């Protein structure tokens, strides 16, 4: 790597990984596994065979990963993964509301032929959903004749460990305490939801919400027109790992990976993200655009661009196929309200509080760095503008934000780690330290409370009245175990979710 590129990529305690780095290669392979399974399980053979062949070729071009050597950093990543899995509810449950749907989709994939019609609410229907996170554990459970529990634990656990590995790979020194501090700060990063929510509840004459054991994500429910929510990294992983794990990995590949074939790896990962999280893909596209512009700044040989062409062609063909499948019977409320933007721009006071509360941590920690770094600035602009296009359902805005939020929180955690652990004279100013401590004090209650919420299984939400937004059914209801099928899913959550996961006609690319 040219020396000038190494200097440009260095960012407050972050450096481009060495040529021998294997973590990002494993992340790319992990993301690409559904690119091999989905076509063979669902799509017409005349499309599936070329897709799988092209994917295998692309993986060979970017380099298959080597076996990781035992190390203290590997143990840290595995320990981080174990903590997250325990908070999720593994191995015995219960699991948060969204896991009712996760387990039901896994059960559907295990007990049914994937491309065939199944019985849903007494009618034949076809599964049509971004199933990237479920395919590998479902296939393993199907092949071994076991339940979804252990394959899912191992698969999601590997994904979370890779998140930890990618994030800590870029620390300049190899002191053990720094990756531990970095990962702790990353999961503590959030919006100031807990603080802001209680301030608002005070002025509305509502009872205060505890700072422990409450899911504060819906704090803005009473301050704007459409529902607005952004998730902290911890909430993303605990509620929606089927989207969060892949989106975080793709974001970190874009932001941090500068090992050989890194851009080709990024392009392949973007294609894979389409089957993991189409919303996450939308939010990652501007960040990938910044990465592409950065790539053009450095002289590359023809071999480099040939590899990029192969991976990009693979990504485009796969993502296009997924888009055609997912657009079949698109459920209402699954998109943004772009026609709402002009009217909302005219009323900025109704929306400005939301991004300020959600971004106060990065704003305090990054400060001037926010405007000097294109990735951080691009992420912040996305997060400021997204609420203007919010529709009646919070999910599109919330899920599109996954990548930009992950990037900003990762940047903030990296800078905060440097501010709190560096002993280099002149490297960290007093203002850096004060701003970092202030930011953590504002945002940590949200993440700590989220952890308590899962430890207590949402018990504190059951004390709120139904008229209080914190008394919402989904905040107080947990999946009792992993043994939930489609019938139980609709009984627990309601039949209105059917159109999100199933269609009554075979998607055109599904094989007969």
N, C-alpha and C positions, 0 to 999 in steps of 0.2 A: 504494500500500500504506500503511495507517495506520502512523503513527510507532510506536505501541505494539507493533504486530505485528513491525515491523522490529527492535525492541529484543529482543523475546522470542526471535526466531529467530537472533539473533547468538550465536555460540558460539566463543569463543577463536580469533579470527582467521577466522571464517566469517561471511559475510553473505548475506542473500537476494540473488539475482542481479537485475540490472536488468530492466526490462520489455522491453528489446531483446535479451535473451539468446536465442540460437537453439540452444544445445547440447542443452537438454532437449527441445526440439521435435524435433530430429533423433533423439534417443534414442527418443522415443515412436514416431516413424515407423519407425525400424529395427525396433523390437519388433513393430510391427503388420503388417509385410510378410507374415509367415506367416499372419496372420489373413485375408489376401486369397488367398493361394496354396492353403492347406490345403483350404478348402471347395470351391474350383473343381477341385482335383485329386483329391479323395477322396469328398466327401459327395454325398448325393442332391441333385438340382438344386432341388427344392422347399425345401430348407434352405439350400443353398449361395448361391443368389441373394439371399434376404433378409439372410443374414449378411454378405455382401460389401457390399451396399447400405448396411446399418447401419454397418459399419466405415468405409466412405468418408464417410458422414455424420458419424460421430464424429470422424474425423480433421479434417474441415473445421471442425467446431465448436471444437476445441482449437487450431486454427491450424497451417497447414502451415509448415515452417521456411523461412527465407530462406537464400540461398547464403552460406556462411561466407566472410568476407574473409580474405585472407592475413594472418597475424600470427605473432609469435614464439611465442605460446601454442599456436597451431595446429601449428607446427613441433615444439614440445615433445610434443604429443599424438601426432603422427605418428611421432616418434622413439621414444617409449615403445612404441607399437604395433610398430614394426619390431624392437625388442629382444625383445619377447615372442614375436613370430613366429619369429625366429631360434632362440630357445630351444626353441620347439615342434618345430622341425626343418625349417621351410620354408627354401628351396624344395625341397631334394633329399632330406630325411630323414636318418636314421631318426626315427621318432616313437614316443612312449611307448606302452605296452601298449594303453591304451584307444583309441588311434588305429587299431588293427587293426579295431575295431568301427566307428569313425567312417567310415573309408574304405570299408568293406564296405556300410554303409547308404547312403552317397553313391552308390556304384556301383549298388546295387539301384534307387535312385530314378532314376538316369540311363538305365539300359538297359531298364527295365520300365515298363509302364503302371501307374500308382500304385494305382488301386483294384482292379486285377485280381489273380488268383492267380498266383503264381510258383512255380517248382520249388525247394524247400528240402529238402536231404537226400533227394531222390528223391520227395518228396510235394508236392502243391499246398498253398500256404500264403498268408496275407495279411499284409502288413506292418502291424503294430499297435504303434506306438511314438511317443513324443513327439519328433516330427521337425522341430520349429520351426527349429532351427539349420541343418538340411540343405536345406530346401526352396528357398531362394533360389539358393544355388550350384548345386544339382542342376538346377534349371530353366534357369539360365544355361548350364550345360554341355550340357544336352539340346538347347537351342535353337541353340547355336553349334556343336554337334558336336565339342566338345573334352573333354578329361579333367577330372576334378574339381579338379585342383591349383590353377590360377590363380583360378577363381571362389571357391574356398574360402579361399584366401589373402586375397583382396580383401574378402570378406564378413566373415571373422573379424577381419581387420585393422581394418576400419571399426568393428566392435564394440568392440575394445580401445581404439581411438582415442577413441571416445565415452565409454568409462569414464574415460579420462584427462581428457577435456574436462569431463565432469560434475564430477569431483572437484576440478579446479583452478579451475572457474568461480566457486567460492564464496570464494576467497581475497580478502581485502579490498583489498590493494594489487595493483599490476600489475608489481612487480619480477620480473624473469625468473627469478632464482635460486630464488624461493620455490616455484613449481610444480615445478621440477626436484627440489628437496629433498623436496617433498610426495610425488611419485610414487615416488622412491627409497625413502622411508620406508614407503610403502604396501606395496611388494613385499617389504620386509624384515620387515614385521610377520608374526608367526606365533606358534605356541606354542613353549614351551621344549623341544620334542621331542628335539632333538639332545642337549641337556644331560641331561635327565631319562632318556632312553633309555640313555645310557652309565652313569649312576649305577646304574640298575636292573641293567644287564648286569654291572656290577662285583660287585654283591651276589649275583647268580645264578651267578657264575663263568664268564660267557660272554665271548668276545673283544670288545674295544672296537670300535665302529664309527667309521670316520673322520668327521671334521667337514667333509669335502669329498667330494662325489660320492655321497652316500648319501641314499636316500629314507627319511627318519626317521618318516614319518607313522604307521606301525604300532607306535610305541614302546610302547603300552599293551597289546600282544597278550598279554603274560605276567602282567599285573597284575589283570585282571578276568575275569569269566565270559564274557560275550559279547564279540565283537570291537568295539573302540571306536576310531574315527578321526575327527578333524576336520582339514580341509585349510586350509593357509595360502592367502591370496589368490594367491600365485604358483603353488602346486600346483594350485589350482582352475583357473587359466587354462591351464596347460600340459597337464593331464590331461583335464579335462572342460569345455572351452570351450563345448560344446553346451548346457551348463546354466549355467555360471558367468557367461558374458558377460551373458546376459539377466537373471539373478538379481541381479547387481551393478547393472545399469542400473536395474532396478525399485527396488532398495534405495536407490540414490542419488536417484531421482525422489521417493521417499517422504521421505527425510531432508533433501535439499538444495534441491529445486525449490520456489520460492515466487514464480515469475513468473506472469503471468496464466494462468488456467485450469489451474493446476498440479495441483489435486486431481482435476479431471476427467481430466487426462492420466495421473495415477496410477491411477485406476480402470480406464481403458482398458488400461494396461500390465499390470495384474494379470490381466485376462482373457487378454491375449496370452501371459503367462507360463505358462499352462496347457499350451500346446503346445510351449513351450521346456523347461520343467522342472516337472512337477507337485509334486515334492518341494520345489523352490525356492519354489513358490507356497504350500505349507503353512507353511514357515518365515517367509514374508513376510506372511501374514495378520495375525498379532498386531501387526506393525509398521504395517500399513495401518490397523488398528483405532485405533492411537494417533494416526495422521495424521487419521483421521476425527473423533476427539474434538477434536483441535486445530482442525480446520476449523469445528466447531460453536461454538467460542468467539468467532468473529468474525462480525459482521453481514455477511450476503451478500444481494444482491438476487435477485429471481426469475429473472433471466436466467442468473445463475451456476448456480442449482440446476437449471434446465432443461438446461443443458449437462451437468451432472453426471448427470442422469437418463439422457440419451441415451448417454453413454459407459458408464455402469454397466449399462444394459440390454444394450448391445452386448457388454460384457465377460461378463455373466452368461450370455447365450445362447451365446456362443462357448465359454466354459469348460464349460458344461453339456454341449454337444455333444462336446467333447474327452473329458470324463469318461466319457460313455457309450461312446465308442470304446475308450478305454484300459482300461475295466473288463471288456471282452470277453476272457475267458480270462486273467484276472490271474495272473501266475506266482507260485509259492510263494515265501515269504521277502521279498515286496515291501512289507511293512507293518511297523509297530511292534508290540511285545509289551506292550500296555497291561495285560494281566493279570499281568505280571511286576512291575509297579511296587510294589505293597504289600510283597512279599518283599524287594525291593531297598532300599526305604526303611529296612527293619529292619537292613540291613547297609551303612550309609553309608560305612564305612571302606574298602569295596572300590571305591567310585566317586569319592570326594571328591578323590583325587589327580589324576584325569584332568582335570576342569574347572580345577583350580588350575594345573596345568602349561600347559593350553591358553590360559588367560586371564590369565596372570601379566603379560604385556605391557600390556594394557589396564588391569589393576588398578593397576599401578604408575604409568602415565602419567595415567590419568583420576582415580584416587583419589576424592575427594569429588564430583567432577563426575559420576561414574558414578551416584550416587544422586540427583543433582539433575536429570539429564536423562532423561526417560521413554523415549526411544529406546534409549539406552545401557543403562539398567537393564532394560528389557524384553528386549533382546537377551541380556544376561548371564543373566537368569532362564531364558530358553529353553535356552541352552547348558548351564546347570547341570542342568536337569531332563531334557533329552533322553536322556542315558545311562541313566537309570532305565528307559526303555522300549525299550532296544536289543534286537533279535532276533538270530537266528543269522547274519544277513547284515549287514555293516557299512554297506552303501550307504544304506538309508533314513535313519538318523541322520546320516550324513555329509552327504548331500545336503540334508536339511531344514535343516541348520546353515549352509548357504551364505550366506543373507541376513543372519542375525544376526552371523555372523563378519565378513562384509564390512562391515557397519555399524560394529561395534566397532573393527575395524582401521582403517577410514577415519577415524572419530572420533579414534582414537589418533594416527594419522599427522598429522591436522590440528593437534591440540594439540601434538604433538612438533615439528612444523614451526615453530609459534609459539614454543615454548620454545627452539629452537636458532637461530632467525633473527631474533627480535624484538630491537630495541635500545631499546624504550620502557622508561624507568625505572619500576620498580614493576609493570610488566605481567607479568614473568616472575620468579618467586622462585628462590632458590638450590635449594630443594627440588624445584621443577619440573625444573630442569636435571639435578640428580643422579638423580632418579627416571627421567627420560627416558633418560639414558645407561645406567643400570642395566638398564632394560627392553630397550633395543636390544641390549645385551651378551648378555642371556639368550635373546632370540628370533632375532636375526639369523643365528646359526649354522645354524638350521633352514632358513631361506630361501636362504642362500648355498650350503649343501650341496645343496639342491634344484636350484639352477641348475647346480651342478657335475655332478649326477646326469644331467641332460639333455645337458650338453656332452659328457660321457664315455659317454653311451648306456648307463648302468647297469652299466658294466663291473665296478665294485667289488662289486656284489651277487653276482656269479658266483663270488667267492672264498669265500662262506659255504656251509656245509653245508646240505643239504636239510632237516635237522632244526631249523635256525635260521630263525626267521620272516623274517629279512632275506634268506634264500636263496630266497624264494618265486619261482616261475616268472615271475609278472607283473612282478616288480621287475627281472628280468634280460633280459626279452624285449621287443624294440622292433619296431614295424612297419617293415619294410625300405624300403618306398616307399609311394606313394599308390595304386598299382595293386593293390588287394586286393578280390576279389569275395567273395560269400557262401560259396562252396565253400572258398576259402582261409581265410576267417575261422573256419569251424568246424574246419578241419584244424589251425589254429594254436591256437585257444582252447578247442575242445571243443564237442560238441553240446548240452551242458547249458544253453547260452545261448539256444537256439532259442526257448523259451517267453517270453523277455524281449522278443523282437522280432517274433515271428510267431505267428499263430493259424491253426488248420486250418479255420476257418469264417469266412465273410464277416461282419465287424461289421455290425450292423443299420443303421447310418447310412451305410454305404458304398453308393454307387449300383451298380446292376447293370451 
